[in-house]
């Protein structure tokens, strides 16, 4: 091959290489220009000023994989509610215009056993202060099963519509009532078995400290009833109690309940209506404040004159008066429907027990009337007072005030007026003393 041919081949090879290099250079240059043109250096008018910030959901981790995205969870701490010291109502001299000797206040929990021998004639049970607020958002005023909360506590229109759904006005308030409950309403396409409904969110609802009520509409009987495993329901109401003696409903419990109800709706393919949570929290605080203002218990004391009261005699007298020893160590007098009217407790530390009554003795007894939980409180108080007097006479004891001074009729009259006053306030709020609503609130 001649030198001319070799030279031409070399020039052709160099030309091909030059074209390849040029094409690569052009490709890189156009890529840079395209990136500059497509780069967004201005604010997205739809997404706002933060649109330029990289989305943390799509920043790869060190291994090059996209991280699993989790939606931010709400802060469950109810920070906006303060915890002021609550002043409970007491039977004191300031409650009336004229002086009232022998009356004072003592905080007593309904499950406590009396630890002191000092007699008590009037006391108010404690209500828990967790999550309480001094802000009064409005008191509950109810008529029938309709709740009308003033101010910020007004229920949303969706809840009001749900409360007037088919047969809803006939729901027993002992199960669910918008007057004292946060009510979730469900409508199913087809009837759902009761056991499936109750088991759906059992694990989550078990974490809630407030009672949950279940009411289902029985298509066969055309009545609302408590949801049972064997039943089938197309309409469902689930109520979370807004307040009890432990205090108002907290934000953490409400969030848990709200999430569980959403899950139940998705799992059982139901149309659900859930009230506004902030309004429910305001209503809970207002309702709890009102309950604290009227939540009192009255006590009448029978003390010995020196000799102790034998347990066998106490039991015989109590049972003769129709009282029954309960699991809490107290003798209880109930009405024909099983609702407690008043109780008899040991003033000393030990409670009563069926086995121990034969050998026990005490220096004092106390009769207890839970004012919000008893209808016709004046009549029940008269019955309790009559029994206390008879037992004091039979046991050779004294009916006394908290200063161990014998109770006179003049001292007892303010008690009767206090009972009428507080029960009138309950009735004015649509929560009559002794009703199923009051029983649930003051449990």
C-alpha positions in Angstrom: 0.0 0.0 0.0 1.4 3.4 -0.9 2.1 6.2 1.5 -0.8 8.2 -0.1 -3.3 5.6 0.8 -2.1 5.3 4.3 -2.3 9.0 4.8 -5.9 9.1 3.5 -6.9 6.3 5.9 -5.3 8.2 8.8 -7.1 11.4 7.9 -10.4 9.6 7.6 -10.0 8.1 11.1 -9.1 11.5 12.6 -12.2 13.0 11.0 -14.5 10.3 12.4 -13.1 10.8 15.9 -13.5 14.5 15.6 -17.2 14.2 14.7 -17.8 11.9 17.7 -16.1 14.3 20.1 -18.0 17.2 18.7 -21.3 15.4 19.0 -20.6 14.6 22.7 -19.6 18.2 23.4 -22.8 19.5 21.7 -24.9 17.0 23.7 -23.5 18.1 27.1 -23.8 21.8 26.1 -27.5 21.4 25.2 -28.2 19.4 28.3 -26.8 22.3 30.5 -28.9 24.8 28.6 -32.0 22.7 29.0 -31.5 22.4 32.7 -31.1 26.2 33.1 -34.2 26.8 31.1 -36.3 24.3 33.0 -35.0 25.2 36.5 -37.8 26.9 38.6 -36.4 30.0 40.2 -39.7 31.7 40.9 -42.4 31.2 43.5 -45.2 28.8 42.5 -48.4 30.9 42.7 -50.4 27.7 43.5 -48.2 26.3 46.1 -46.8 29.4 47.8 -43.4 30.5 48.8 -42.4 27.2 50.3 -42.7 25.4 46.9 -38.9 25.9 46.2 -38.0 23.9 49.2 -37.2 20.3 48.4 -39.9 17.9 49.6 -38.3 15.8 52.4 -40.5 12.9 51.3 -38.4 12.5 48.1 -34.9 13.1 49.4 -33.1 9.7 49.0 -31.4 8.2 51.9 -27.7 7.2 51.9 -28.5 3.9 50.3 -30.2 5.6 47.4 -33.7 4.4 48.4 -36.6 6.7 48.9 -37.7 6.7 52.6 -41.1 5.5 53.7 -43.3 8.6 54.2 -45.4 9.0 57.4 -47.9 11.8 57.8 -47.2 14.0 60.8 -49.2 13.0 63.9 -51.0 15.6 66.0 -49.7 16.7 69.3 -51.9 14.9 71.8 -51.0 17.2 74.7 -54.0 19.5 75.5 -51.8 22.5 76.0 -54.5 25.1 75.5 -56.3 24.0 78.7 -55.0 25.2 82.0 -55.5 23.4 85.3 -56.7 25.9 87.9 -57.7 24.9 91.4 -61.4 24.2 91.6 -63.5 25.4 94.5 -66.1 22.7 95.2 -69.5 23.5 96.7 -69.7 23.0 100.5 -72.4 23.3 103.0 -71.0 26.3 104.8 -72.4 29.3 106.7 -71.9 31.5 103.6 -74.5 29.5 101.6 -77.5 31.2 103.4 -78.4 34.5 104.9 -78.8 33.3 108.5 -76.1 31.5 110.5 -76.1 27.7 110.2 -74.3 26.0 113.1 -72.8 22.5 112.6 -72.3 22.6 108.8 -69.0 22.4 107.0 -67.6 20.9 103.8 -65.4 17.9 103.3 -64.1 16.4 100.0 -65.0 12.7 99.8 -64.6 10.3 96.9 -67.5 8.0 96.5 -65.1 4.9 96.6 -63.1 6.1 99.7 -63.4 4.5 103.1 -63.7 7.0 106.0 -60.3 7.3 107.7 -61.2 9.6 110.6 -63.5 9.2 113.5 -64.6 12.8 113.4 -68.3 12.9 112.3 -69.3 14.7 109.2 -72.6 16.4 108.5 -72.0 17.8 105.1 -69.4 17.2 102.4 -68.8 17.4 98.6 -67.1 14.7 96.5 -63.9 15.6 94.6 -64.0 15.9 90.9 -60.7 15.4 89.1 -58.9 18.6 87.9 -56.9 17.1 85.0 -57.4 19.1 81.9 -59.8 21.6 83.5 -60.1 25.2 82.5 -61.4 28.3 84.3 -62.8 29.4 80.9 -66.6 29.0 81.0 -67.6 28.2 77.4 -71.3 27.9 78.3 -73.4 25.5 80.3 -75.3 22.6 78.9 -79.0 23.3 78.5 -81.0 20.4 77.1 -84.5 19.5 76.2 -85.2 15.8 75.6 -82.2 14.4 73.7 -81.3 17.7 72.0 -78.2 19.4 73.3 -77.9 23.2 73.0 -74.6 24.4 74.3 -74.2 28.2 74.5 -71.2 30.0 73.2 -68.3 28.0 71.8 -69.9 24.7 72.8 -72.6 24.8 70.2 -72.8 21.4 68.3 -72.2 21.6 64.6 -75.3 21.4 62.3 -74.2 18.0 61.0 -74.6 16.6 64.5 -78.0 18.2 64.9 -79.2 16.7 61.7 -77.8 13.3 62.8 -79.7 13.6 66.1 -83.0 13.9 64.2 -82.3 10.9 62.0 -84.8 8.0 61.9 -85.9 7.2 65.4 -82.9 9.0 67.0 -85.2 10.9 69.4 -86.1 7.6 70.9 -82.6 6.5 71.9 -82.5 5.7 75.6 -80.4 8.4 77.2 -78.9 5.7 79.4 -77.0 4.6 76.3 -76.2 7.6 74.2 -77.3 11.3 74.4 -76.0 14.4 72.6 -76.7 16.2 75.9 -73.7 14.6 77.6 -71.9 12.6 74.8 -69.8 13.2 71.8 -72.0 11.2 69.3 -70.7 9.5 66.2 -73.6 8.6 63.8 -73.4 5.7 61.2 -75.6 4.5 58.5 -74.8 1.1 56.9 -75.7 0.0 53.4 -76.7 -3.4 54.8 -77.4 -4.6 58.3 -74.2 -5.4 60.2 -73.8 -8.0 62.9 -73.4 -6.6 66.4 -70.4 -8.7 67.3 -68.6 -7.3 64.2 -69.4 -3.7 65.2 -68.2 -4.2 68.8 -65.0 -6.0 67.9 -64.0 -3.6 65.1 -62.2 -1.0 67.2 -62.2 -2.7 70.6 -58.4 -2.5 71.0 -58.3 1.3 70.4 -61.4 2.1 72.5 -60.0 0.2 75.4 -57.4 3.0 75.8 -60.0 5.6 76.5 -60.7 6.6 80.1 -64.3 7.7 79.5 -67.2 5.4 79.0 -68.4 4.6 75.5 -72.1 3.9 74.8 -73.4 1.9 71.8 -77.0 2.3 70.5 -78.2 0.4 67.4 -81.6 0.6 65.6 -83.3 -2.8 65.6 -85.3 -3.0 62.3 -87.4 -5.8 63.6 -88.6 -4.2 66.8 -88.3 -0.6 65.3 -86.6 0.5 68.5 -83.1 1.7 69.5 -81.3 -0.7 71.8 -77.9 -1.4 73.3 -75.8 -3.1 70.6 -75.4 -6.8 71.4 -73.4 -9.5 69.6 -76.5 -11.3 68.3 -78.1 -8.2 66.9 -78.0 -6.7 63.4 -78.1 -3.0 62.8 -78.3 -0.6 59.8 -78.1 2.6 62.0 -75.6 3.1 64.8 -74.9 5.8 67.4 -71.7 5.7 69.4 -71.4 8.1 72.3 -68.2 9.2 74.3 -69.1 10.7 77.7 -68.0 14.3 77.9 -67.5 14.4 81.7 -67.7 12.4 84.8 -66.4 12.7 88.4 -62.8 12.2 87.2 -63.1 15.4 85.1 -63.9 16.5 81.5 -63.1 14.6 78.4 -59.5 15.1 77.3 -58.1 15.8 73.9 -56.1 12.6 73.7 -59.1 10.5 74.5 -61.2 12.4 71.9 -58.5 12.0 69.2 -58.3 8.3 69.9 -62.1 7.9 69.7 -62.4 10.0 66.6 -59.7 7.9 64.8 -61.4 4.7 65.9 -64.7 5.9 64.5 -63.1 6.8 61.2 -61.6 3.3 61.0 -64.9 1.7 61.9 -66.6 3.7 59.1 -64.0 2.5 56.5 -63.9 -1.1 57.7 -67.7 -1.5 57.7 -68.3 0.7 54.7 -70.7 3.1 56.6 -71.6 6.7 56.0 -70.4 8.5 59.2 -71.0 11.9 60.7 -68.5 13.1 63.4 -69.0 16.4 65.3 -66.3 19.1 65.5 -63.7 18.1 68.0 -62.9 21.6 69.3 -66.5 22.3 70.0 -66.8 19.0 71.9 -63.8 19.8 74.1 -65.3 23.2 74.9 -68.7 21.6 75.7 -66.9 19.0 77.9 -65.2 21.7 80.0 -68.5 23.7 80.4 -70.4 20.6 81.4 -67.8 19.5 83.9 -67.7 23.0 85.4 -71.5 23.0 85.9 -71.4 19.5 87.4 -68.7 20.5 89.8 -70.9 23.3 91.0 -73.8 21.0 91.9 -72.0 17.8 92.9 -72.5 17.3 96.6 -73.0 14.5 99.1 -74.7 14.9 102.5 -73.8 12.9 105.5 -75.5 12.2 108.9 -73.4 10.9 111.7 -74.3 8.5 114.5 -71.6 8.2 117.2 -71.4 6.1 120.3 -71.7 7.5 123.8 -68.9 5.3 125.0 -69.7 1.7 124.2 -68.9 0.5 120.6 -71.6 -0.5 118.2 -71.4 -4.3 117.6 -71.3 -5.4 113.9 -74.1 -8.0 114.3 -76.5 -5.4 115.6 -75.6 -2.9 112.8 -76.2 -5.6 110.2 -79.5 -6.6 111.7 -80.8 -3.0 111.8 -79.6 -2.2 108.3 -81.1 -5.3 106.7 -84.4 -4.7 108.6 -84.5 -1.3 106.9 -84.1 -2.9 103.5 -80.4 -2.2 103.1 -78.0 -4.6 101.4 -74.3 -5.0 101.8 -72.5 -4.3 98.6 -69.0 -5.1 97.3 -67.6 -1.7 98.4 -68.2 -2.5 102.1 -71.3 -0.3 102.6 -75.0 -1.0 103.2 -77.1 0.3 100.4 -80.8 1.2 100.2 -82.1 1.1 96.7 -85.5 1.7 95.1 -87.6 -0.8 93.2 -85.5 -0.2 90.0 -82.2 -0.9 91.8 -81.1 2.8 91.9 -79.2 3.7 95.1 -81.0 6.0 97.4 -78.6 6.3 100.3 -75.7 4.4 101.9 -74.5 3.5 105.4 -70.7 3.3 105.9 -68.3 2.7 108.8 -66.8 6.0 110.1 -63.6 4.1 110.9 -61.1 2.8 108.4 -62.5 -0.7 107.9 -65.4 -1.3 105.6 -68.2 -3.8 106.3 -68.0 -7.4 105.1 -70.3 -10.3 105.4 -67.7 -12.4 107.1 -66.4 -9.7 109.5 -69.7 -8.4 110.8 -69.8 -11.0 113.6 -66.5 -9.9 115.1 -66.2 -6.2 114.2 -67.3 -3.1 116.1 -67.1 0.6 115.5 -67.5 4.0 117.4 -69.4 5.7 114.6 -71.5 5.3 111.5 -72.3 7.7 108.6 -75.4 7.9 106.3 -74.6 9.3 102.9 -77.0 10.9 100.3 -75.6 11.5 96.8 -77.7 14.5 95.9 -77.3 14.5 92.0 -78.0 10.8 91.8 -81.3 10.7 93.7 -84.7 12.0 92.5 -87.0 13.7 95.0 -84.0 14.3 97.3 -86.0 15.9 100.0 -88.1 12.8 100.5 -85.1 10.5 100.4 -83.3 12.7 102.9 -86.3 12.5 105.2 -86.2 8.6 105.0 -82.5 8.6 105.7 -82.9 11.0 108.6 -85.6 8.8 110.2 -83.5 5.7 109.9 -80.5 7.4 111.4 -82.5 8.6 114.4 -83.9 5.1 114.9 -80.5 3.5 114.7 -79.0 6.1 117.1 -81.7 5.3 119.6 -81.4 1.5 119.3 -77.6 1.5 119.4 -77.6 4.0 122.3 -75.8 6.6 120.1 -76.1 10.2 119.2 -77.0 11.9 115.9 -74.4 14.7 115.8 -72.9 17.4 113.6 -69.2 17.6 112.7 -68.4 19.3 116.1 -70.0 16.3 117.9 -73.0 18.5 118.8 -76.5 16.9 118.7 -78.3 17.8 115.6 -81.5 19.9 116.1 -84.3 20.6 113.7 -83.0 24.1 113.1 -79.6 22.6 112.0 -81.3 20.2 109.6 -83.4 22.8 107.8 -80.5 24.2 105.7 -79.8 20.7 104.5 -83.2 20.4 103.0 -82.9 23.8 101.3 -79.5 22.9 99.9 -80.9 19.7 98.4 -83.8 21.6 96.7 -81.4 24.3 95.5 -78.9 21.9 93.7 -81.6 19.6 92.3 -83.4 22.6 90.9 -80.2 23.7 89.1 -79.9 20.2 87.7 -83.5 20.2 86.4 -83.0 23.7 84.9 -80.1 22.3 82.8 -82.1 19.3 81.6 -80.3 16.9 83.8 -82.8 16.0 86.5 -81.3 14.5 89.7 -81.6 10.7 89.6 -82.2 10.5 85.8 -80.1 8.3 83.6 -78.2 11.3 82.4 -77.3 12.4 85.9 -76.4 8.8 86.9 -73.9 8.7 84.0 -72.5 12.1 84.7 -72.0 11.6 88.4 -70.7 8.0 88.2 
